[in-house]
Amino acid sequence: MILYPAIDMKEGRCVRLSQGSFDAVTVYEEDPAKVARAWEEAGASWIHTVDLDGALAGRAVNLDALSAVVKSVGIPVQTGGGIRNMEQIEEKLRSGVRRVIIGTAAVKDPDFLRRALKEYGPERILVGIDARGGFVATEGWEEVSRMSAVSLGRKMYEMGLRTAVYTDIERDGMLCGPNVRATGELARETGLAVIASGGVSRMQDLEELERAGIPGVILGKSLYEKRIDLSEAIRTYERR
């Protein structure tokens, strides 16, 4: 199981939201690159980043901060937030990121996802499936659709997608435990390799996700609030 320490960027700073609310922002560090170096030193094999401003604006906003993160570490970086067209994918890849995560656009413009998968392959293109109450949310989590996460995942797999990041918005940043049932169901019912996100607060949460067969977990607030020691978690779940 791969652990992905998260760096969510807003106005160039490293922050965390609670339940996806842009009115509930906690700033943890002014310099995201500094955080990235700390995670690499702790043994991380990947860095996960999100352009929160970009998710709302529909374009790259924190590109300079993202580029600084990529240049500061020797491990691969994946990123999402505000990616709506092929030019934006190319922009992200030119910045040095290894994988690009498409969210809103994958739901609203399936042809765009097909083109992206054809051009770059499923090893470079992921989809962020963000759900509130089991239904897919878009536009920086501000809009909730009538499509279930599982239905979306099945359609994406048929298009050629192989990896998705699943976020339970109601648990994100709340340290209340991940939605293991929904995450496992998404993986079982779609065939996707699912990276879990949202709610992880303790080592036992990682144990439960591993037992459910989840191959990746994003860690955010649990690291910043020192609920989980990244080095210990990597030794226990990624390197055994």
N, C-alpha and C positions, 0 to 999 in steps of 0.2 A: 504494500500500500504506500503510495507516494503522498507525502505531506507538502502542502503548498502554503507557506506563510504569505499572508495577504498584505498588500499595500494599496489602500484606497486613497485616491488623490482628489482633493478639492482645493481649488485656488492655490495649487502648487504645494500643498501641505499633506501630510499623512494623517488621515482622519478615520473615524468609524461612525456609522449611522446606527440608529436603533430602529428596527422594523422597517428599514428603507426610508425613513422620514428625513427629509432634508432640513427639517426644523429641529432635529435631535442629533446634532453633530458634536463629536468630541475630538479635539485636536490632540494627537499624541506626539507629533514631531514635525518641525518646520521643514526638515530636509529628508524627503523620501529615500534618496540615495544612501543616506547614513543608515536608515533602517534596513535597506537591502543588504548592505555590507554586514550588518549584525546578523541577519538571518543566514547569510552564506557562511559566516564564521561559526555559526551554531551547527552547521552541517547540512543545511537545506540543499536539495538538488534542483529545485525550481523556485521561482518567485512568481506569484500571482498578483497582477495589478489591475485596477479599475479606474477609469477616468469618470468620476461621478459627475462632474460638470458636463462632460461630453455626452453622458447618457441622457441628460435633459436637453442639451443643445443640438444633438444629432450630428456632431462633428468633434474633431479632436480639440480639446481645450488645454489639457495638461501635457502636451507633447514634449515640451522641454524637460519637464520633470520625469517623464517616462524615459526619454533618451538618456538622462543623467543616471537613472536607475540601471538601465541596460549597460552603460559604460562602466558603472562602478563595480559590477560583479562578473564572475567568469562562468556563471551557471545560466541556463536558459530562463527566459522570461515569457510569460503569456499575459495577454492583456485584453480587456474588453471595455465597453462604454462608448456609445456614440458612433458605432461603425455602421454606416448605412449604404455604402457603395464600394465598388471595386477600387476606386482611387484611394479611399480611406484605408482599405486593407493594405494596398501597396505602400501607403505612407507609413503605416505601423511597421510593416516588415522592413522598410528601409531604415527605420529607427533602430533595428537590430533585434526586435522581438522574435521569438521562435514560433509562437502560436497566437492566432487572433480569434477572439471569442465574439461571435455575432449574437445579438439579442433581439431587440425589437424588429430589425429588418428581416430576420429569418422568419418571423411570424407573419409580417405584413407583406413581404415580397419574396415568396418561395423561389422565384426564378433567380433572384440575386444569389440565394444560397446555392442553387444548382451551379451557377456560373463560378462562384467562388470555389466550390468543391472540385469542379472540373479543372480550374486554372491552377489551384495550389495543392489540392489533395486533402484527404481527411486527416493527415498527420499535421497539417498546418492550420486547418479551420475547425473550430469547435463552435457549438451553440450553447448559449446560456439560457436554460429553461428556468425562469423565475416564476414562482407560483404563490398565490395567496388563496388559501382555502382550497387548494388543489387545482385552481384555474390559473392559466398563464397571464402574467402581468407584463406590460410593456411601457415604453416611454419613461425610463427611469423609475419603474415600478408605480407610476402614477395612474395607469389605466389597467383595468382587469378585464380580460376577454371572457368569452363563453367556452373557450377551448380548454380541455383538461390537459395537464402536463403529459399524461400517458399518450393521449391522442396525438399531440404534437410530436412527441418522441418517436412514435411509430412512423409518422409521415417523414420525419427527418431521416430516419434510418433507411427508408425506402429510397430517399434521394441520394444516399451514399454517405451520410454522416456516420461517424463511428464513436465519437466522444462528446459528451455533454456535461456542462456544469449545472447541477440542480440546486437552486436556492429556495428554501422555504422562507419567504419574506417575513412572516410573522415571528420567526425564531431568530432571524438575523440580528446579531448584535445584542441578543437578550440573555445569552449564557444559560439557556434553559434546557439544553440538550437538543440534538438534531432530530429531525423527523425520519427515523430509521425506516419505519414502515413505508412511507411514501417514496423514499429514496430507493429502497430495495425493490419496491413494486415497479418503479420506472425502469430500473435495470432489467428485471425479469421480463417485463411485458414488451420491451422494445428491442432488446439485444444490444443496446448502447452500453459502452463503458461510461459509468456515471461518476463524476467527481462531486462529492457532497459538500454543501456549503450552507452555513447558517445554524447557529445554536450550540456548536461544540464548546464545552466548558470544562471538560475533565478527561483524564486518560480513559476512564470507563466508556465514554462516548466513542472514542476511537476503537476500543475493543468491540463494541456492539456493531459499529459500521464494518469493521473487518470481518466479523462473523457473518454479516449480511452479504459479503462478497463485493463490497464497494472498493474499487481499486485506487481511489484518491480522495483526499479530504483537504479542504481549504480551512486554514486556521487564521482567525483574525483577532477578535477582542480577547479571546482566551489567552493569547500570547501577550497582548499589550497590558492586560490586567494581571499577568503572571499567574494565571490559573493552570497553565500547561507550560512546562519547560520544553522548548523546541528540541534541544539536544537529546534529552531523555526520550521524547516521543519518537524521534527519528531512530535512535538506537533500538527502541522497542518494536516499532511497527514497520519501519522502512528497511532496516538493515539486518533483521533476523532471518 
